[in-house]
Amino acid sequence: MSAVTNPAASDTVIIKPQRGLAGFDLHELWRFRELIFFLTWRDILVRYKQTLLGGTWAILQPLLQMFVFNFIFGNIAGLSSAGIPRPIFTYAALLPWNLFANAVGDAGRSLVTNRNMITKVYFPRLIIPLSDILSGILDFAIAFLILVGMMFYYGIFPNEAIWTLPFYMLLSMVTALGVGLWLSALNVHYRDVKYIIPFLTQFWMLITPIAYEAKEIYDRIPEGLHWLFALNPMVGVIEGFRAALLGTPIYSTDTLWISIVTAITLLVTGLIYFRNMERTFADTV
């Protein structure tokens, strides 16, 4: 929906339903920036309210995942870690992955969780999943401090590609927002979507090179099918994130571009579907 000021009465606001990207208004989002900040901060507080360890969970989650992945993919499977100590090789990939996975889970359930707001007051509905995406940045920042300490411990220092790090972080968030918009809108009409989200993220994790090199996959499939693997946007995110921090190679710039295009496609189609379904949220949720 879009809020339009009536020129005949400057204090009157007419709310008209919009479809697709035609009525998408960044200026309107900017006008509601304080609400975005409030909802983002609320999500952070709720996440750690009445928890025993508080923000420590932002560190424990990737650390425990790292230990499990190192044991399975390193000790048992014996997969390569590109000459990088396996703990930091895995941990560096888990940071952007957890930023993505947690954001998808929170955004996918966000509209139903905030049903009271949706049915009582007007604001751009996009703000709700967007605030869930932004709230994950704090967890990422806390866990990133541990990564910095690990890099000093192992004597690994960033190279000239470090300036690309914010780009890969942004690419992870763009992918999460695109998927989150699809899932949040679908969840309003099909409540079993909330059961699909955990399965989706678990399956997605297995096909993402977190505990192994992307080269392990490229070497096992025909070269003409590499693009299928790169359709997963998180492949480009993980490879790029490691390259920026640890100096590991990006094995194919072509597949990196495929990941980027896929992420943008998910965002654009997610916005279109979200906008088309937005008029039904208040009546259905």
WOQUI-V242102 format. One record per pair of residues at least 12 apart in sequence whose ideal C-beta (glycine too) atoms are under 10 Angstrom apart, sorted by the first residue. I is the first residue (numbers start at 1). J is the second residue. D is the distance in whole Angstrom. If there is no record, write none. Layout:
I:J:D + I:J:D
This chain:
1:15:6 + 1:16:7 + 1:17:5 + 1:18:6 + 1:23:8 + 1:28:10 + 1:122:7 + 1:123:9 + 1:124:8 + 1:125:8 + 1:275:9 + 1:278:6 + 1:279:7 + 1:281:9 + 1:282:9 + 2:14:9 + 2:15:7 + 2:16:6 + 2:17:8 + 2:18:5 + 2:22:9 + 2:23:4 + 2:24:9 + 2:25:6 + 2:28:7 + 2:124:9 + 2:275:10 + 2:278:10 + 3:15:6 + 3:16:8 + 3:25:9 + 3:28:6 + 3:31:9 + 3:32:10 + 3:122:7 + 3:123:9 + 3:124:8 + 4:16:6 + 4:18:10 + 4:23:10 + 4:25:10 + 13:122:8 + 15:122:6 + 16:279:10 + 17:275:9 + 17:276:10 + 17:278:7 + 17:279:4 + 17:280:9 + 18:275:6 + 18:276:9 + 18:278:8 + 18:279:8 + 19:272:9 + 19:275:6 + 19:276:5 + 19:277:10 + 19:278:9 + 19:279:8 + 20:271:8 + 20:272:5 + 20:273:9 + 20:274:10 + 20:275:6 + 20:276:6 + 21:268:7 + 21:271:6 + 21:272:6 + 21:275:7 + 21:276:10 + 22:272:10 + 22:275:8 + 23:275:7 + 23:278:9 + 24:124:9 + 24:126:8 + 24:271:7 + 24:272:9 + 24:274:10 + 24:275:6 + 25:124:8 + 28:123:9 + 28:124:6 + 28:126:9 + 28:127:10 + 29:123:10 + 29:124:6 + 29:126:7 + 29:127:7 + 29:130:8 + 31:123:10 + 31:124:9 + 32:123:6 + 32:124:6 + 32:126:9 + 32:127:6 + 33:127:9 + 35:117:10 + 35:121:10 + 35:123:6 + 35:124:9 + 35:127:6 + 35:128:10 + 35:131:8 + 36:123:10 + 36:124:9 + 36:126:10 + 36:127:5 + 36:128:10 + 36:130:6 + 36:131:6 + 36:134:7 + 37:131:8 + 37:134:9 + 38:127:10 + 38:131:8 + 39:110:9 + 39:114:8 + 39:117:9 + 39:123:10 + 39:127:7 + 39:128:7 + 39:130:8 + 39:131:4 + 39:132:8 + 39:134:9 + 39:135:8 + 40:127:9 + 40:130:8 + 40:131:4 + 40:132:8 + 40:133:9 + 40:134:5 + 40:135:5 + 40:136:10 + 40:137:9 + 40:138:9 + 41:131:9 + 41:134:10 + 41:135:8 + 41:138:10 + 42:114:10 + 42:131:8 + 42:135:8 + 43:106:7 + 43:110:9 + 43:113:10 + 43:128:10 + 43:131:6 + 43:132:6 + 43:133:10 + 43:134:8 + 43:135:4 + 43:136:9 + 43:138:10 + 44:131:10 + 44:134:9 + 44:135:5 + 44:136:9 + 44:137:9 + 44:138:6 + 44:139:9 + 45:135:9 + 46:113:10 + 46:135:9 + 47:102:9 + 47:106:9 + 47:135:7 + 47:136:9 + 47:138:9 + 47:139:8 + 48:138:10 + 48:139:10 + 55:138:8 + 55:139:8 + 55:142:6 + 56:142:9 + 57:139:8 + 57:142:9 + 57:143:10 + 58:98:9 + 58:102:10 + 58:136:9 + 58:138:7 + 58:139:4 + 58:140:8 + 58:141:8 + 58:142:4 + 58:143:5 + 58:144:10 + 58:145:10 + 58:146:9 + 59:139:9 + 59:142:6 + 59:143:6 + 59:145:8 + 59:146:6 + 60:143:9 + 61:94:8 + 61:98:6 + 61:102:9 + 61:139:8 + 61:143:8 + 62:90:9 + 62:91:6 + 62:92:10 + 62:93:9 + 62:94:4 + 62:95:6 + 62:97:9 + 62:98:6 + 62:139:9 + 62:140:10 + 62:142:10 + 62:143:5 + 62:144:10 + 62:146:8 + 62:147:9 + 63:87:9 + 63:91:7 + 63:94:9 + 63:143:8 + 63:146:7 + 64:94:10 + 65:90:8 + 65:91:8 + 65:93:10 + 65:94:5 + 65:97:9 + 65:98:8 + 65:205:9 + 65:210:8 + 65:211:9 + 66:86:9 + 66:87:6 + 66:88:9 + 66:89:9 + 66:90:5 + 66:91:5 + 66:92:10 + 66:93:9 + 66:94:6 + 66:146:10 + 66:150:10 + 66:210:10 + 66:211:9 + 67:87:8 + 67:90:9 + 67:91:10 + 68:90:9 + 68:211:9 + 69:86:9 + 69:87:10 + 69:89:10 + 69:90:5 + 69:91:9 + 69:93:9 + 69:94:8 + 69:205:10 + 69:210:7 + 69:211:4 + 69:212:9 + 70:85:10 + 70:86:5 + 70:87:6 + 70:89:9 + 70:90:6 + 70:91:9 + 70:211:7 + 71:86:10 + 71:211:10 + 72:211:7 + 73:86:8 + 73:89:10 + 73:90:8 + 73:210:9 + 73:211:4 + 73:212:6 + 73:216:9 + 74:86:5 + 74:87:9 + 74:89:9 + 74:90:8 + 74:211:8 + 74:212:9 + 77:211:9 + 77:212:8 + 77:216:10 + 79:209:10 + 79:211:7 + 79:212:5 + 79:213:7 + 79:216:6 + 80:212:8 + 80:213:6 + 80:215:8 + 80:216:7 + 81:211:9 + 81:212:8 + 81:213:7 + 81:246:10 + 81:248:9 + 82:212:10 + 82:213:5 + 82:214:10 + 82:215:8 + 82:242:8 + 82:243:10 + 82:246:8 + 82:247:9 + 82:248:5 + 82:249:7 + 82:251:10 + 83:246:10 + 83:247:10 + 83:248:8 + 84:154:8 + 84:156:7 + 84:213:10 + 84:242:8 + 84:245:10 + 84:246:5 + 84:247:8 + 84:248:6 + 85:150:8 + 85:153:9 + 85:154:5 + 85:155:10 + 85:156:8 + 85:246:9 + 86:211:8 + 87:150:7 + 87:153:9 + 87:154:8 + 88:147:7 + 88:150:5 + 88:151:7 + 88:153:8 + 88:154:6 + 88:156:7 + 88:242:10 + 88:245:9 + 88:246:7 + 89:154:10 + 89:156:10 + 89:210:9 + 89:211:8 + 89:212:9 + 89:213:9 + 89:242:7 + 89:246:7 + 89:248:8 + 90:210:7 + 90:211:5 + 90:212:9 + 91:143:8 + 91:146:7 + 91:147:6 + 91:150:6 + 91:151:10 + 91:210:10 + 92:144:10 + 92:147:6 + 92:150:8 + 92:151:9 + 92:156:9 + 92:210:9 + 92:238:9 + 92:241:6 + 92:242:5 + 92:244:9 + 92:245:6 + 92:246:6 + 92:248:9 + 93:208:8 + 93:209:7 + 93:210:4 + 93:211:7 + 93:212:9 + 93:234:9 + 93:237:9 + 93:238:5 + 93:239:9 + 93:241:7 + 93:242:6 + 93:246:10 + 93:248:10 + 94:143:8 + 94:147:9 + 94:205:10 + 94:210:6 + 94:211:9 + 94:238:9 + 95:139:9 + 95:140:6 + 95:141:10 + 95:143:5 + 95:144:6 + 95:146:9 + 95:147:6 + 95:169:9 + 95:172:9 + 95:238:10 + 95:241:7 + 95:245:9 + 96:140:8 + 96:165:10 + 96:168:7 + 96:169:6 + 96:171:8 + 96:172:5 + 96:173:9 + 96:175:10 + 96:176:10 + 96:208:10 + 96:210:9 + 96:234:8 + 96:237:5 + 96:238:6 + 96:240:9 + 96:241:5 + 96:242:9 + 97:172:8 + 97:201:9 + 97:204:9 + 97:205:7 + 97:208:6 + 97:209:10 + 97:210:6 + 97:234:7 + 97:237:8 + 97:238:7 + 97:241:9 + 98:136:8 + 98:139:7 + 98:140:7 + 98:143:7 + 98:172:10 + 98:205:10 + 98:210:10 + 99:133:9 + 99:136:5 + 99:137:8 + 99:139:7 + 99:140:5 + 99:141:10 + 99:143:9 + 99:144:10 + 99:169:7 + 99:172:5 + 99:173:7 + 99:175:10 + 99:176:7 + 99:237:9 + 100:133:9 + 100:136:9 + 100:140:10 + 100:169:10 + 100:171:9 + 100:172:5 + 100:173:8 + 100:174:10 + 100:175:6 + 100:176:5 + 100:177:10 + 100:179:8 + 100:180:10 + 100:201:8 + 100:204:9 + 100:205:10 + 100:208:9 + 100:233:9 + 100:234:6 + 100:237:7 + 100:238:10 + 101:136:9 + 101:172:10 + 101:176:8 + 101:179:10 + 101:197:10 + 101:198:10 + 101:200:9 + 101:201:5 + 101:202:9 + 101:204:8 + 101:205:7 + 101:208:10 + 101:234:9 + 102:132:9 + 102:133:9 + 102:135:9 + 102:136:5 + 102:139:7 + 102:140:9 + 102:176:8 + 102:201:9 + 103:129:9 + 103:130:10 + 103:132:6 + 103:133:5 + 103:134:9 + 103:135:8 + 103:136:5 + 103:137:9 + 103:139:10 + 103:140:10 + 103:172:8 + 103:173:7 + 103:175:9 + 103:176:4 + 103:177:8 + 103:179:9 + 103:180:6 + 104:129:10 + 104:132:9 + 104:133:9 + 104:136:10 + 104:175:8 + 104:176:5 + 104:177:9 + 104:178:10 + 104:179:5 + 104:180:5 + 104:182:10 + 104:183:7 + 104:184:10 + 104:197:7 + 104:200:8 + 104:201:6 + 104:204:8 + 105:132:9 + 105:136:10 + 105:176:9 + 105:180:9 + 105:183:9 + 105:194:9 + 105:197:5 + 105:198:7 + 105:200:9 + 105:201:6 + 106:129:8 + 106:131:9 + 106:132:4 + 106:133:8 + 106:135:7 + 106:136:7 + 106:176:9 + 106:180:8 + 106:184:10 + 106:197:10 + 107:128:8 + 107:129:4 + 107:130:8 + 107:131:9 + 107:132:4 + 107:133:6 + 107:135:10 + 107:136:9 + 107:176:7 + 107:177:7 + 107:178:10 + 107:179:8 + 107:180:3 + 107:181:7 + 107:182:10 + 107:183:7 + 107:184:6 + 107:187:10 + 107:197:10 + 107:270:10 + 108:129:8 + 108:132:9 + 108:176:10 + 108:179:8 + 108:180:6 + 108:181:9 + 108:182:8 + 108:183:3 + 108:184:5 + 108:185:9 + 108:186:8 + 108:187:6 + 108:193:7 + 108:194:7 + 108:196:9 + 108:197:5 + 108:198:10 + 108:200:9 + 108:201:9 + 109:129:9 + 109:132:8 + 109:180:9 + 109:183:8 + 109:184:7 + 109:187:6 + 109:193:9 + 109:194:6 + 109:197:7 + 110:125:10 + 110:127:10 + 110:128:5 + 110:129:5 + 110:130:9 + 110:131:8 + 110:132:5 + 110:133:9 + 110:180:8 + 110:181:10 + 110:183:9 + 110:184:5 + 110:187:9 + 111:125:7 + 111:128:6 + 111:129:7 + 111:181:10 + 111:183:10 + 111:184:5 + 111:185:7 + 111:186:10 + 111:187:7 + 111:188:5 + 111:274:9 + 111:277:10 + 111:278:10 + 111:281:6 + 111:284:9 + 111:285:6 + 112:184:8 + 112:187:6 + 112:188:6 + 112:191:7 + 112:193:9 + 112:194:7 + 112:281:10 + 112:284:10 + 112:285:6 + 113:128:8 + 113:132:9 + 113:184:10 + 113:187:10 + 113:194:10 + 113:285:10 + 114:127:10 + 114:128:5 + 114:129:10 + 114:131:9 + 114:132:9 + 114:184:10 + 114:285:9 + 115:188:9 + 115:281:9 + 115:282:9 + 115:284:10 + 115:285:4 + 116:285:9 + 117:285:10 + 118:188:9 + 118:278:10 + 118:281:5 + 118:282:5 + 118:283:10 + 118:284:10 + 118:285:6 + 119:281:9 + 119:282:5 + 119:283:9 + 119:285:7 + 120:282:9 + 122:282:9 + 124:278:9 + 125:181:10 + 125:184:9 + 125:185:9 + 125:188:10 + 125:274:7 + 125:275:9 + 125:277:9 + 125:278:5 + 125:279:10 + 125:281:6 + 125:282:9 + 126:177:9 + 126:181:8 + 126:184:10 + 126:271:8 + 126:274:7 + 126:275:8 + 126:278:8 + 128:180:10 + 128:184:7 + 128:281:10 + 129:176:9 + 129:177:7 + 129:179:10 + 129:180:5 + 129:181:6 + 129:182:10 + 129:183:9 + 129:184:5 + 129:185:9 + 129:270:9 + 129:274:8 + 130:173:10 + 130:177:7 + 130:180:9 + 130:181:9 + 132:176:9 + 132:177:9 + 132:180:7 + 132:184:9 + 133:172:10 + 133:173:6 + 133:174:9 + 133:176:6 + 133:177:5 + 133:180:6 + 133:181:10 + 134:173:8 + 134:177:10 + 136:172:10 + 136:173:8 + 136:176:8 + 137:169:9 + 137:173:8 + 140:169:7 + 140:172:9 + 140:173:9 + 144:165:10 + 144:169:10 + 144:245:10 + 147:245:7 + 147:246:10 + 148:245:9 + 151:245:7 + 151:246:8 + 154:246:9 + 156:245:8 + 156:246:6 + 156:247:8 + 157:245:9 + 157:246:10 + 157:247:9 + 158:244:7 + 158:245:6 + 158:246:8 + 158:247:8 + 159:243:9 + 159:244:8 + 159:245:9 + 159:246:9 + 159:247:5 + 160:244:10 + 160:247:10 + 161:240:9 + 161:243:6 + 161:244:5 + 161:245:8 + 161:246:10 + 161:247:8 + 161:250:9 + 162:243:10 + 162:244:5 + 162:245:7 + 162:247:10 + 163:244:8 + 164:240:6 + 164:241:9 + 164:243:8 + 164:244:5 + 164:245:10 + 165:240:8 + 165:241:7 + 165:243:9 + 165:244:4 + 165:245:7 + 166:244:9 + 167:237:10 + 167:240:7 + 167:241:10 + 167:244:8 + 167:260:9 + 168:236:8 + 168:237:5 + 168:238:8 + 168:239:9 + 168:240:4 + 168:241:5 + 168:242:9 + 168:243:9 + 168:244:6 + 168:245:10 + 168:256:10 + 169:237:8 + 169:240:10 + 169:241:8 + 169:244:10 + 170:237:10 + 170:263:10 + 171:233:7 + 171:234:9 + 171:236:7 + 171:237:5 + 171:240:7 + 171:241:9 + 171:256:10 + 171:259:8 + 171:260:7 + 171:263:6 + 171:264:9 + 172:233:8 + 172:234:7 + 172:236:10 + 172:237:5 + 172:238:9 + 172:240:10 + 172:241:8 + 172:263:9 + 173:237:10 + 173:263:10 + 173:267:10 + 174:233:8 + 174:237:10 + 174:260:9 + 174:263:5 + 174:264:7 + 174:266:8 + 174:267:5 + 174:270:10 + 175:232:9 + 175:233:4 + 175:234:7 + 175:236:9 + 175:237:7 + 175:259:9 + 175:260:10 + 175:262:8 + 175:263:4 + 175:264:9 + 175:266:6 + 175:267:8 + 175:270:10 + 176:233:10 + 176:234:10 + 176:263:9 + 176:266:9 + 176:267:10 + 177:263:9 + 177:266:8 + 177:267:6 + 177:270:7 + 177:271:9 + 177:274:10 + 178:233:8 + 178:262:9 + 178:263:7 + 178:264:8 + 178:265:8 + 178:266:3 + 178:267:4 + 178:268:8 + 178:269:7 + 178:270:4 + 178:271:8 + 178:273:10 + 178:274:10 + 179:197:9 + 179:200:8 + 179:201:9 + 179:204:9 + 179:233:9 + 179:263:9 + 179:266:6 + 179:267:9 + 179:270:7 + 180:197:10 + 180:266:10 + 180:267:10 + 180:270:7 + 180:274:9 + 181:266:8 + 181:267:8 + 181:268:10 + 181:269:9 + 181:270:3 + 181:271:6 + 181:272:9 + 181:273:7 + 181:274:4 + 181:275:9 + 181:277:10 + 182:266:8 + 182:267:10 + 182:269:8 + 182:270:5 + 182:271:10 + 182:273:6 + 182:274:8 + 182:277:10 + 183:196:8 + 183:197:6 + 183:200:8 + 183:270:9 + 184:270:9 + 184:274:7 + 184:277:9 + 184:281:9 + 185:270:8 + 185:273:6 + 185:274:5 + 185:275:9 + 185:276:8 + 185:277:5 + 185:278:8 + 185:280:9 + 185:281:8 + 186:273:8 + 186:274:10 + 186:277:8 + 187:285:9 + 188:277:7 + 188:278:10 + 188:280:7 + 188:281:6 + 188:282:10 + 188:283:10 + 188:284:5 + 188:285:5 + 189:277:8 + 189:280:8 + 189:281:9 + 189:284:6 + 189:285:9 + 204:232:7 + 204:234:7 + 205:234:9 + 207:229:8 + 207:231:10 + 207:232:6 + 207:234:9 + 207:235:8 + 208:229:10 + 208:232:6 + 208:233:9 + 208:234:5 + 208:235:6 + 208:237:8 + 208:238:6 + 209:229:9 + 209:232:9 + 209:234:9 + 209:235:6 + 209:238:5 + 209:239:7 + 209:242:9 + 209:251:10 + 210:234:9 + 210:238:6 + 213:238:10 + 213:239:9 + 213:242:9 + 213:248:8 + 213:249:9 + 213:251:8 + 214:226:9 + 214:229:7 + 214:230:9 + 214:232:10 + 214:235:6 + 214:236:9 + 214:238:8 + 214:239:6 + 214:242:9 + 214:248:10 + 214:249:9 + 214:250:8 + 214:251:6 + 214:252:8 + 214:255:8 + 214:256:10 + 215:239:10 + 215:248:10 + 215:249:8 + 215:251:5 + 215:252:10 + 217:229:5 + 217:230:10 + 217:235:9 + 217:251:10 + 218:230:10 + 218:251:6 + 218:252:7 + 218:255:8 + 219:251:10 + 223:252:10 + 226:251:9 + 226:252:6 + 226:254:8 + 226:255:6 + 226:258:9 + 227:252:9 + 227:254:8 + 227:255:7 + 227:258:5 + 227:259:10 + 227:262:10 + 228:255:10 + 228:258:9 + 229:252:10 + 229:255:7 + 229:258:9 + 229:259:9 + 230:252:7 + 230:254:8 + 230:255:3 + 230:256:7 + 230:257:8 + 230:258:4 + 230:259:5 + 230:260:10 + 230:261:9 + 230:262:8 + 231:255:9 + 231:258:6 + 231:259:8 + 231:261:9 + 231:262:5 + 231:265:10 + 232:255:10 + 232:258:9 + 232:259:7 + 232:262:8 + 232:263:10 + 233:258:9 + 233:259:5 + 233:260:7 + 233:261:9 + 233:262:5 + 233:263:4 + 233:264:9 + 233:265:9 + 233:266:7 + 233:267:10 + 234:259:8 + 234:262:10 + 234:263:9 + 235:251:10 + 235:252:10 + 235:255:7 + 235:256:8 + 235:258:9 + 235:259:5 + 235:262:9 + 236:250:8 + 236:252:10 + 236:253:10 + 236:255:7 + 236:256:5 + 236:257:8 + 236:258:8 + 236:259:3 + 236:260:6 + 236:261:10 + 236:262:8 + 236:263:8 + 237:256:10 + 237:259:7 + 237:260:9 + 237:263:8 + 238:259:9 + 239:251:7 + 239:252:9 + 239:255:8 + 239:256:7 + 239:259:8 + 240:256:7 + 240:259:9 + 240:260:9 + 243:256:10
